[in-house]
């Protein structure tokens, strides 16, 4: 199958490209490299057998997308390209709508003839669910608390509306929307890892603090209504997440619209993550306590029973320690990130 992967040089996108190539697909990776890494694409090309192409183009570039997709003629799309920082979205909402919503519209126009479309959505579309709906099922009302979460919810609406229009027009498309929880870890072979600039994710920040690469880790909020006062989140290994994308891709049929949570089904507090990182790295994580961040719900973890029941997917790395160990292994061996590759 010819698969177009947006954000293909990013953390999750590069891992998806790796898996699609491993499964024998032909892949066009698209990325503007504002937050992705050309080095990841170079590494993946080495064993791709000519089945990996790359175009440096932004999803905000309508004509560039049309030209790239037109030349490749994809049968399927995995759409990862997006701005994805909750705090940044609160400060720069216009930028998030321009990239995540207008960019999505450009992509849908450029790929109007695809058979399957898998969308990187987010648990942020749920906002803060009521206590009786945690762990969170897909039937939970979607009431995002941040511009980032709202852009992802709008993306879901856009896909549903377009899928319905195409069905009415006699050209049905299969659509899957995967609502991730917190993605972490690294490719178990050691080739790919997580390298963001700026880095805002808890696990890599805690690892760097434990390794002495940063002075300390800030805990944003210690007065939440949770067991230890810090936010509780669900962590899923990046390779497990990619497995969920492949399962959704395989399950899609014309006219089918799917929506699934992708998470481990267990919540860990910030302090539990910090303790686990310290145990794995073998060094205490220095911390400082800071104020809450706007847009952060106290507790959010998945009920993944629907995707397990319907697609047979389950997180292989169900234990946080395994996720942290894979992330720490890559960061330890790549102190300069992809720049070292």
N, C-alpha and C positions, 0 to 999 in steps of 0.2 A: 504494500500500500504506500502511496505517496502522502507523507504527513508533513504539514507545515507547523512549525513550533515557534510561536512568538516568545520573546524573552529567552531564546534558546541558549544564550551565553550567561544567563543568570544562574543562581543557586539551584532552584527547582528545575528550571527549563533545561539546563545542561544535563542533569541527571535523567530527565525524560528523554532527551536526545540519545543519551547513552543506551538506555533500555530499548528504545525503538530500533536503533541500529543493531543491537544484539538480537532482536527478534526478526531481523531481516528486512526491515522497511527502508524505503528511500526517504531521506529527511532534508527539508529546507529549513534551516534555523534562521530566524530573523531577530535582530537585536540592534538597538542604537548605541550600545556599549556605554550608555551613561552610568549604568550600574552593573552591567554584565562584564565579562572578561573574554577578550579575543583568545587568550591563552587556553581557556577551557575548550574552545572550538578547535584550536590547533591540536590539543591533546586527543580529542575525539576523532579527528581526521586520520590519525596515524593508523587506526585499525578499522576504518570505515569502508575500505575497499571501493572508494569513489562514490559511496552512497550518501555522503553528507555534503550539502551545499550551504553556503552562508551568504546572507545579504545584510549589510549594515544599513538598516532603514528603521525609522521610527514609525510607530503606529499612528502618529500624528501626521505622517506624510501620506496623504491619500493616494497621490499619483504613484509614489514609490511602491506602496503596497500593491496597488493594482498591477503595476508592471511586474513585480516580483512574483505575485501569485499567478498572474496570467501566463508567465513563462514556465512556471513549475506545474500548474494545473493540479493542485492538491486534491486528494480524495477526502482527507480528514485534516482537522485543525485541532491543535492543543494550544490554548490561549493563556499564556502566563504573563505576558508583558503588562506591567502596571506599576504605579507608585503604590507603596504598601506600608507606609509608616503612619500609625494612628496619630501620634503627636504632631507630626509634620502636616497631616491633613487638616488638623484643627487650625494650624497657623496659615496654611496655604490652600484653602478649599478650592479656589478657582483653578489652580494648577492640577489638582486631583480630578476635577470634573473634565478638564481639557484632555488629560491623558487617558483616564480610565473610562470615561463615557464617550467623548467624541472619538477617541482612538478606537474604541470598541465598534463604533458605528462605521468608521473607515474600514476596519477589518472585515466586518460582516458584508460590506459592499464588495470588497475585493475578493471575498471568498464565497460569493453567493451560490456557487454551483457545487459546493462540497457536499459529501454524503453524511459526514459525521462532524460534530463540533463539540469539543470538551472544554468547558470553561472553568478557570481557576477562580472560584468564588471564595467565600470566607465565613467563618463563624462570627465575624464582626457584624454580619447582617442580622444576627439575633439581638444585638445589644446586651442588656442584662436580663436574662430570662427570670421569671419568678422562681422562687426556691423549689416549688413543687415540680418544675420542669427542668431540673438539673439532676442527672445528666440530660443533655438537651436532645430531644428528638427532632426530626425534620418537620414535624407538625407545629413546633413552637412558633408563635408569632414572630415575624421579623420586624424588629424595631431598633435599627442601628443607632448607636450613640455618637458616632463620628462621621465626618465627611467620607473617610475611607470606606467605612461600612456601607454608607448610603450609595457610593458609586458602585460597589459590588452588587448591591440589591438592584439598582437600576440596570446593571448589566444582565442580571437574571431576567428582569421584566422584558428587556429588549429581545433577548433570545427566545423567550416564550412567545412574544408577539410575532416575531419574524418566522418562527417555526410554524405557528398557526397560519400565517399568511401564505407560506410556501405550500402547506398542506392543502389549503383552499385552492391554490393555483395549480395543483396537480404535480408539485415537485417536492414531496415531503423530505425532510432532513431529520436525522437523529441528533438529539441534543442532550448533553449531560452537564450538570452543574454540581461541582464538588466543593462543599463547604469545609475548608481545612480548619484545623485547630493549629497549634503551634508546631511548625516544621523545624526539625533540627537533625543532627547527625551528619554523616558523610558517606559517600560511596565506599563500600566495604573493601573494594580492591585497592583503595588509597589514591586513585587517580584524581577524583574530584572532591571538592569540599565547599565550605561556606566562607565567602570572602566578600563582605560588604563594606562600602565606604560612603557614608559613615556606617559603622556597625551599631545596631540598636537592639539586637536580639540577646536575650538573657544568657543562654548557654555559652555562646562564644565569648561574650563579655566576661562572664565568670571564669571561663578557662584562662583568658588572657590575664585577668587579675591574679589568678592562682599561680600563673607562670611568671609573674612579675613584669608583664609587658604593659601594665597600666597600674596606676597607684592604688585604685580601689574600684569597687563596683557600687553604684548607687541603687539603693532599694527605694523605689518610688511608692511610698505609702506603706505605713505600718499599723494603720488603724482601721483596716477593712474588717467587716463582720465575718472573718474566717478564723480558723483554729489558732493561727499564730499572728493574725493581723495583716498578713501580706496576701497579694492576689494569688488565686489558684487557677492554674491553666492545665490543659491537656497537651501533651507533647507526642508527636508522631515522627517516626524516622522517615527521612526523605526518600529512602528506597521503598519503604512501605507505601508512602504517598504515591510514588510513581506506579507501583503495582496496582493501586486503586484506579489510576488513570487508564492503564492498559485494560483492566477488567471492564471499565465503563466503555472504552472504545470497542472492545470485542462484543459487548452486550447491545450496542446501539443498532437499531433497525430504523428504516425510514418512518418518520412520523412519531417516533418514541421520544418522550421528554422525561429525563430522569434527574432527580436531585438527591444527593447523599451527603451525610456528614462523614468526614474522614478524620478519625482520631483514635486514640487508644482506649478511650472509655474510662480513663482514670485521671483525676486531677491532682496536681502537685503544687504546693505553695512555692513562692519565690525562695523562702528560706530552705525548703526541702531540696530545691534545685541546687542552691548554693552548697548545702551540706554534701550532696551527691558529687558535685564537681570537686569539692575538696578531697573526698575519699578517692575518687578516680585519679586525680592528678597527684595526690599525695602532698598537698600543701593547702593551708588555710586560705580561703578567699577573703581578702580584706574588703570590708564594706563600710559605707556611710549611709545614713538614713536621710531620705529626701521626702518632699511633699508628693502627694498624689498627682498623677498626670490626668488631665482632662480627657475623657473618652474611654478610660479604662474601667471595665466592669469588675466587681470584686471576684466573682467566681464564674468560670466558664469551662465546662468539659462535656465531651460528646456522649451521646447514646449511639453507638455505631451498629446497632442490631439490624437496621434496615439493609445496609450495604452487605453485611455478613449473610443475611438471609437471602437476598436477591442476587447478589453477585459472587458470593462465596469468599469475599475479602475479609481478612482479619489482620491486624498489625502483628507482624512476626516479632518485632522488638517491643514487647509489651512492658518491659521494665525500663525505667528511666536510666538506670546505670549503663545499659547497653548503648542507648542513644548518646549519652555523654561520652562514653569510651570511644565511640567511632569519631565523634566530633573532635575530641581531644587528640586522638591519634593523628588526624590530618593537620590540625593546627600546630601540633608539636613538630611535625616533620616539614611544615611549610611556614616558618615564622614570618616570612615576608609575603604570605599569601600566594596568589598566582604569579606575582612578579618574580617569584623565585623559580618558577617552572621553566 
